[in-house]
Amino acid sequence: MVDHITQQNAMLIQKLKEHELVHSAWYFNSKVFAIDKNDRRYTFDIYDDINKKIRAGCPR
């Protein structure tokens, strides 16, 4: 089984990597993940407000 990343998820990862509070971002098992500067892991989808989610500190 092969897991292909969509263009929207690739764009989301790029936005996350460019965000000032994000340390890293990646795609795994059909999900987009990011780790902030405080080492908290988040799961994102294309409709999430990145700023709101990270500033609230709600990983899921």
C-alpha positions in Angstrom: 0.0 0.0 0.0 1.3 3.4 -1.0 0.3 6.6 0.8 0.4 9.6 -1.5 0.4 13.2 -0.2 -2.1 15.6 -1.7 -1.2 19.0 -3.1 -3.2 20.6 -0.2 -1.3 18.7 2.4 2.0 19.5 0.8 1.1 23.2 0.9 0.0 22.9 4.5 3.4 21.3 5.4 5.2 24.2 3.6 3.1 26.8 5.6 3.9 25.0 8.9 7.6 24.9 8.1 7.6 28.6 7.5 5.6 29.4 10.7 7.7 31.1 13.3 6.5 28.9 16.2 7.0 25.5 14.3 10.2 23.6 14.6 9.3 20.8 12.1 6.4 19.4 10.1 5.9 16.2 8.2 3.4 13.8 6.6 2.9 10.2 7.9 0.1 7.7 7.6 -2.3 10.1 5.8 -1.8 12.8 8.5 0.2 16.1 8.8 2.1 16.5 12.0 4.1 19.4 13.4 6.3 20.1 16.5 6.4 23.5 18.0 9.3 25.3 19.6 8.2 23.9 23.0 8.3 20.3 21.7 4.5 19.8 21.6 3.3 17.6 18.7 0.2 18.7 16.8 -2.0 17.0 14.1 -3.2 19.3 11.4 -5.7 19.2 8.5 -6.1 21.6 5.7 -8.9 23.5 7.4 -7.1 24.2 10.7 -6.1 27.7 11.7 -2.4 27.2 12.3 -1.9 30.3 14.5 -5.0 29.6 16.6 -4.1 26.0 17.2 -0.4 26.6 18.1 -1.1 29.7 20.2 -3.8 27.8 22.1 -1.4 25.0 22.8 -4.0 22.3 21.9 -2.0 19.5 20.3 -5.0 17.6 18.9 
